[in-house]
Amino acid sequence: MGTTQDTKDAILQQLQTLGNTYAKKMFGEYGLYCDDKMVALISDDQLFVKPTEGGKAFLEELEEAPPYPGAKDWFYISEEKWEDADWLCELITITIAEVVPSKKKKK
C-alpha cells in the first residue's frame, strides 16, 4: 500500500521539538532518523519504533508487530498514541539514547 506524504509529514511535525529529525525513503516506505540514528519506520501509514529496553519500560501497553513481511517485531505505535507529541517525543528520546548511530558509507 505504501505510506502517504501526509502521514510522514504528520509524524515529523510531532517530533519537531527534537531537532535533527528527518525521514529517508526506503523501499517505498520511510526510515525515521533522529541525530543520524534510525529510531523508527513508517510503513503503510503506521509507525513502528525500534525496540529498546528503555522503550519497553516506558510503554504502558506493549504492542509489537513487524513493519513489513519477514521483519522482526518492532514497537507498533497506534495513530492515537503518536498524535500526542509530548508522549511520542519522550519515547523517541528514550530510544535515541539506546540506539547505535548508523554507519556512514565510505566514498
N, CA and C atoms as an extended XYZ file, in Angstrom:
321
Properties=species:S:1:pos:R:3:atomname:S:1:resname:S:1:resid:I:1 pbc="F F F"
N         0.832       -1.187        0.000 N   MET     1
C         0.000        0.000        0.000 CA  MET     1
C         0.875        1.249        0.000 C   MET     1
N         1.826        1.335        0.900 N   GLY     2
C         2.712        2.491        0.924 CA  GLY     2
C         2.235        3.570        1.877 C   GLY     2
N         3.182        4.381        2.285 N   THR     3
C         2.901        5.472        3.213 CA  THR     3
C         2.658        6.756        2.443 C   THR     3
N         1.680        7.518        2.865 N   THR     4
C         1.384        8.788        2.214 CA  THR     4
C         2.314        9.886        2.735 C   THR     4
N         2.498       10.888        1.919 N   GLN     5
C         3.292       12.061        2.302 CA  GLN     5
C         2.687       12.716        3.548 C   GLN     5
N         1.362       12.746        3.616 N   ASP     6
C         0.672       13.364        4.762 CA  ASP     6
C         1.024       12.668        6.080 C   ASP     6
N         1.065       11.335        6.068 N   THR     7
C         1.411       10.598        7.284 CA  THR     7
C         2.837       10.885        7.699 C   THR     7
N         3.755       10.824        6.756 N   LYS     8
C         5.162       11.110        7.057 CA  LYS     8
C         5.306       12.511        7.632 C   LYS     8
N         4.684       13.490        6.990 N   ASP     9
C         4.769       14.882        7.447 CA  ASP     9
C         4.150       15.060        8.830 C   ASP     9
N         3.041       14.378        9.102 N   ALA    10
C         2.372       14.491       10.400 CA  ALA    10
C         3.262       13.958       11.519 C   ALA    10
N         3.914       12.837       11.278 N   ILE    11
C         4.796       12.264       12.306 CA  ILE    11
C         6.007       13.165       12.523 C   ILE    11
N         6.601       13.660       11.449 N   LEU    12
C         7.739       14.575       11.591 CA  LEU    12
C         7.333       15.851       12.330 C   LEU    12
N         6.126       16.322       12.076 N   GLN    13
C         5.617       17.515       12.766 CA  GLN    13
C         5.549       17.267       14.274 C   GLN    13
N         5.119       16.077       14.659 N   GLN    14
C         5.016       15.739       16.076 CA  GLN    14
C         6.393       15.734       16.755 C   GLN    14
N         7.443       15.477       15.978 N   LEU    15
C         8.789       15.343       16.535 CA  LEU    15
C         9.660       16.570       16.329 C   LEU    15
N         9.073       17.661       15.879 N   GLN    16
C         9.866       18.840       15.526 CA  GLN    16
C        10.674       19.405       16.691 C   GLN    16
N        10.236       19.225       17.915 N   THR    17
C        10.973       19.778       19.059 CA  THR    17
C        12.268       19.012       19.343 C   THR    17
N        12.434       17.831       18.738 N   LEU    18
C        13.641       17.045       18.976 CA  LEU    18
C        14.836       17.541       18.165 C   LEU    18
N        14.616       18.429       17.225 N   GLY    19
C        15.745       18.964       16.455 CA  GLY    19
C        15.978       18.208       15.166 C   GLY    19
N        17.129       17.580       15.037 N   ASN    20
C        17.554       16.945       13.791 CA  ASN    20
C        16.787       15.647       13.524 C   ASN    20
N        15.543       15.775       13.095 N   THR    21
C        14.688       14.632       12.793 CA  THR    21
C        14.300       14.678       11.325 C   THR    21
N        14.460       13.554       10.635 N   TYR    22
C        14.133       13.506        9.216 CA  TYR    22
C        13.755       12.083        8.818 C   TYR    22
N        13.152       11.960        7.651 N   ALA    23
C        12.752       10.657        7.128 CA  ALA    23
C        13.465       10.420        5.804 C   ALA    23
N        13.945        9.199        5.621 N   LYS    24
C        14.578        8.792        4.365 CA  LYS    24
C        13.687        7.753        3.704 C   LYS    24
N        13.471        7.937        2.412 N   LYS    25
C        12.664        6.977        1.664 CA  LYS    25
C        13.438        5.661        1.556 C   LYS    25
N        12.759        4.579        1.893 N   MET    26
C        13.366        3.246        1.855 CA  MET    26
C        12.347        2.252        1.316 C   MET    26
N        12.574        1.765        0.132 N   PHE    27
C        11.721        0.735       -0.450 CA  PHE    27
C        10.242        1.134       -0.466 C   PHE    27
N         9.967        2.385       -0.753 N   GLY    28
C         8.597        2.873       -0.820 CA  GLY    28
C         8.032        3.297        0.523 C   GLY    28
N         8.771        3.077        1.577 N   GLU    29
C         8.371        3.473        2.921 CA  GLU    29
C         9.418        4.443        3.454 C   GLU    29
N         9.449        4.672        4.764 N   TYR    30
C        10.383        5.649        5.322 CA  TYR    30
C        11.080        5.131        6.569 C   TYR    30
N        12.370        5.420        6.649 N   GLY    31
C        13.120        5.247        7.881 CA  GLY    31
C        13.118        6.594        8.590 C   GLY    31
N        12.866        6.613        9.864 N   LEU    32
C        12.814        7.850       10.641 CA  LEU    32
C        14.101        7.965       11.459 C   LEU    32
N        14.795        9.075       11.280 N   TYR    33
C        16.092        9.287       11.920 CA  TYR    33
C        16.045       10.487       12.858 C   TYR    33
N        16.737       10.367       13.977 N   CYS    34
C        16.964       11.475       14.907 CA  CYS    34
C        18.440       11.447       15.246 C   CYS    34
N        19.089       12.573       15.078 N   ASP    35
C        20.530       12.658       15.345 CA  ASP    35
C        21.298       11.558       14.615 C   ASP    35
N        20.930       11.329       13.360 N   ASP    36
C        21.568       10.326       12.497 CA  ASP    36
C        21.456        8.898       13.019 C   ASP    36
N        20.468        8.642       13.875 N   LYS    37
C        20.187        7.294       14.353 CA  LYS    37
C        18.802        6.888       13.859 C   LYS    37
N        18.715        5.709       13.255 N   MET    38
C        17.404        5.227       12.825 CA  MET    38
C        16.644        4.765       14.057 C   MET    38
N        15.523        5.425       14.326 N   VAL    39
C        14.757        5.126       15.539 CA  VAL    39
C        13.380        4.548       15.259 C   VAL    39
N        12.920        4.666       14.015 N   ALA    40
C        11.571        4.173       13.712 CA  ALA    40
C        11.419        3.944       12.216 C   ALA    40
N        10.359        3.253       11.867 N   LEU    41
C         9.956        3.049       10.473 CA  LEU    41
C         8.509        3.507       10.325 C   LEU    41
N         8.236        4.120        9.207 N   ILE    42
C         6.858        4.462        8.856 CA  ILE    42
C         6.522        3.563        7.673 C   ILE    42
N         5.591        2.667        7.869 N   SER    43
C         5.266        1.666        6.867 CA  SER    43
C         3.751        1.504        6.779 C   SER    43
N         3.223        1.613        5.563 N   ASP    44
C         1.776        1.505        5.346 CA  ASP    44
C         0.991        2.446        6.261 C   ASP    44
N         1.479        3.678        6.390 N   ASP    45
C         0.845        4.703        7.220 CA  ASP    45
C         0.769        4.315        8.696 C   ASP    45
N         1.709        3.494        9.139 N   GLN    46
C         1.779        3.077       10.534 CA  GLN    46
C         3.182        3.367       11.053 C   GLN    46
N         3.292        3.598       12.352 N   LEU    47
C         4.569        3.916       12.981 CA  LEU    47
C         5.061        2.729       13.799 C   LEU    47
N         6.329        2.371       13.563 N   PHE    48
C         6.985        1.289       14.279 CA  PHE    48
C         8.287        1.830       14.855 C   PHE    48
N         8.438        1.771       16.172 N   VAL    49
C         9.628        2.293       16.844 CA  VAL    49
C        10.571        1.133       17.147 C   VAL    49
N        11.858        1.381       16.929 N   LYS    50
C        12.887        0.365       17.172 CA  LYS    50
C        12.792       -0.097       18.627 C   LYS    50
N        12.766       -1.410       18.838 N   PRO    51
C        12.636       -1.908       20.207 CA  PRO    51
C        13.914       -1.699       21.018 C   PRO    51
N        13.744       -1.171       22.223 N   THR    52
C        14.831       -0.988       23.185 CA  THR    52
C        14.294       -1.338       24.566 C   THR    52
N        15.195       -1.589       25.494 N   GLU    53
C        14.771       -1.892       26.869 CA  GLU    53
C        14.082       -0.676       27.497 C   GLU    53
N        14.633        0.517       27.270 N   GLY    54
C        14.030        1.732       27.812 CA  GLY    54
C        12.646        1.982       27.244 C   GLY    54
N        12.497        1.758       25.942 N   GLY    55
C        11.196        1.919       25.302 CA  GLY    55
C        10.177        0.941       25.848 C   GLY    55
N        10.644       -0.284       26.073 N   LYS    56
C         9.759       -1.317       26.613 CA  LYS    56
C         9.262       -0.926       28.006 C   LYS    56
N        10.158       -0.371       28.828 N   ALA    57
C         9.789        0.061       30.175 CA  ALA    57
C         8.839        1.263       30.132 C   ALA    57
N         9.009        2.132       29.139 N   PHE    58
C         8.184        3.334       29.018 CA  PHE    58
C         6.760        3.015       28.562 C   PHE    58
N         6.637        2.078       27.642 N   LEU    59
C         5.321        1.767       27.075 CA  LEU    59
C         4.441        1.061       28.096 C   LEU    59
N         3.267        1.617       28.327 N   GLU    60
C         2.334        1.016       29.267 CA  GLU    60
C         1.714       -0.257       28.686 C   GLU    60
N         1.317       -0.153       27.444 N   GLU    61
C         0.749       -1.301       26.746 CA  GLU    61
C         1.651       -1.597       25.565 C   GLU    61
N         2.387       -2.669       25.654 N   LEU    62
C         3.349       -3.019       24.623 CA  LEU    62
C         2.664       -3.806       23.515 C   LEU    62
N         2.713       -3.261       22.321 N   GLU    63
C         2.192       -3.963       21.158 CA  GLU    63
C         3.323       -4.045       20.151 C   GLU    63
N         3.644       -5.249       19.724 N   GLU    64
C         4.726       -5.449       18.767 CA  GLU    64
C         4.172       -6.057       17.487 C   GLU    64
N         4.803       -5.668       16.369 N   ALA    65
C         4.403       -6.180       15.070 CA  ALA    65
C         5.549       -5.932       14.096 C   ALA    65
N         5.639       -6.734       13.042 N   PRO    66
C         6.677       -6.475       12.042 CA  PRO    66
C         6.254       -5.316       11.135 C   PRO    66
N         7.172       -4.390       10.828 N   PRO    67
C         6.828       -3.257        9.978 CA  PRO    67
C         6.629       -3.639        8.503 C   PRO    67
N         7.144       -4.797        8.123 N   TYR    68
C         6.969       -5.314        6.761 CA  TYR    68
C         7.131       -6.828        6.828 C   TYR    68
N         6.620       -7.554        5.835 N   PRO    69
C         6.686       -9.017        5.870 CA  PRO    69
C         8.125       -9.519        6.005 C   PRO    69
N         8.320      -10.439        6.930 N   GLY    70
C         9.622      -11.040        7.135 CA  GLY    70
C        10.511      -10.295        8.123 C   GLY    70
N        10.072       -9.142        8.600 N   ALA    71
C        10.868       -8.349        9.550 CA  ALA    71
C        10.645       -8.844       10.977 C   ALA    71
N        11.609       -8.533       11.842 N   LYS    72
C        11.431       -8.781       13.270 CA  LYS    72
C        10.405       -7.796       13.802 C   LYS    72
N         9.847       -8.107       14.962 N   ASP    73
C         8.863       -7.216       15.575 CA  ASP    73
C         9.511       -5.927       16.082 C   ASP    73
N         8.832       -4.816       15.869 N   TRP    74
C         9.183       -3.503       16.410 CA  TRP    74
C         7.996       -3.086       17.261 C   TRP    74
N         8.148       -2.002       18.025 N   PHE    75
C         7.028       -1.487       18.808 CA  PHE    75
C         6.055       -0.798       17.860 C   PHE    75
N         4.837       -1.296       17.811 N   TYR    76
C         3.794       -0.666       16.994 CA  TYR    76
C         3.168        0.456       17.818 C   TYR    76
N         3.128        1.654       17.226 N   ILE    77
C         2.562        2.814       17.905 CA  ILE    77
C         1.316        3.247       17.123 C   ILE    77
N         0.176        3.135       17.749 N   SER    78
C        -1.078        3.475       17.078 CA  SER    78
C        -1.139        4.981       16.797 C   SER    78
N        -1.926        5.351       15.814 N   GLU    79
C        -2.077        6.768       15.462 CA  GLU    79
C        -2.575        7.573       16.668 C   GLU    79
N        -3.449        6.977       17.431 N   GLU    80
C        -3.961        7.632       18.634 CA  GLU    80
C        -2.811        8.026       19.567 C   GLU    80
N        -1.826        7.156       19.696 N   LYS    81
C        -0.667        7.422       20.566 CA  LYS    81
C         0.268        8.454       19.945 C   LYS    81
N         0.584        8.312       18.639 N   TRP    82
C         1.560        9.245       18.063 CA  TRP    82
C         0.998       10.632       17.816 C   TRP    82
N        -0.286       10.804       18.017 N   GLU    83
C        -0.858       12.151       17.933 CA  GLU    83
C        -0.561       12.972       19.187 C   GLU    83
N        -0.075       12.323       20.251 N   ASP    84
C         0.352       13.022       21.470 CA  ASP    84
C         1.847       13.316       21.315 C   ASP    84
N         2.167       14.540       20.892 N   ALA    85
C         3.548       14.911       20.568 CA  ALA    85
C         4.486       14.748       21.760 C   ALA    85
N         4.067       15.166       22.947 N   ASP    86
C         4.932       15.054       24.122 CA  ASP    86
C         5.266       13.599       24.427 C   ASP    86
N         4.257       12.759       24.387 N   TRP    87
C         4.446       11.339       24.645 CA  TRP    87
C         5.385       10.718       23.615 C   TRP    87
N         5.139       11.012       22.331 N   LEU    88
C         5.959       10.453       21.262 CA  LEU    88
C         7.403       10.945       21.362 C   LEU    88
N         7.599       12.222       21.641 N   CYS    89
C         8.955       12.766       21.783 CA  CYS    89
C         9.695       12.087       22.936 C   CYS    89
N         8.988       11.810       24.014 N   GLU    90
C         9.622       11.129       25.144 CA  GLU    90
C        10.050        9.715       24.758 C   GLU    90
N         9.184        8.980       24.070 N   LEU    91
C         9.526        7.633       23.612 CA  LEU    91
C        10.728        7.673       22.675 C   LEU    91
N        10.735        8.599       21.735 N   ILE    92
C        11.844        8.676       20.775 CA  ILE    92
C        13.134        9.102       21.483 C   ILE    92
N        13.053        9.990       22.438 N   THR    93
C        14.233       10.405       23.202 CA  THR    93
C        14.832        9.212       23.954 C   THR    93
N        13.996        8.403       24.547 N   ILE    94
C        14.446        7.187       25.238 CA  ILE    94
C        15.109        6.244       24.237 C   ILE    94
N        14.503        6.106       23.082 N   THR    95
C        15.028        5.211       22.046 CA  THR    95
C        16.376        5.699       21.530 C   THR    95
N        16.495        7.000       21.278 N   ILE    96
C        17.752        7.573       20.768 CA  ILE    96
C        18.918        7.204       21.685 C   ILE    96
N        18.688        7.258       22.987 N   ALA    97
C        19.753        7.001       23.952 CA  ALA    97
C        20.312        5.580       23.844 C   ALA    97
N        19.523        4.649       23.338 N   GLU    98
C        19.954        3.246       23.288 CA  GLU    98
C        20.338        2.762       21.897 C   GLU    98
N        20.107        3.568       20.883 N   VAL    99
C        20.381        3.141       19.511 CA  VAL    99
C        21.787        3.566       19.101 C   VAL    99
N        22.499        2.649       18.469 N   VAL   100
C        23.837        2.932       17.957 CA  VAL   100
C        23.696        3.738       16.665 C   VAL   100
N        24.519        4.779       16.467 N   PRO   101
C        24.425        5.570       15.235 CA  PRO   101
C        24.639        4.710       13.978 C   PRO   101
N        23.966        5.082       12.910 N   SER   102
C        24.138        4.386       11.633 CA  SER   102
C        25.558        4.617       11.132 C   SER   102
N        26.127        3.587       10.517 N   LYS   103
C        27.474        3.732        9.975 CA  LYS   103
C        27.421        4.571        8.696 C   LYS   103
N        28.360        5.486        8.573 N   LYS   104
C        28.442        6.302        7.368 CA  LYS   104
C        29.087        5.471        6.265 C   LYS   104
N        28.550        5.576        5.061 N   LYS   105
C        29.126        4.879        3.918 CA  LYS   105
C        30.394        5.582        3.473 C   LYS   105
N        31.421        4.782        3.205 N   LYS   106
C        32.672        5.367        2.706 CA  LYS   106
C        32.543        5.623        1.219 C   LYS   106
N        33.077        6.757        0.792 N   LYS   107
C        33.002        7.098       -0.625 CA  LYS   107
C        34.229        6.608       -1.355 C   LYS   107
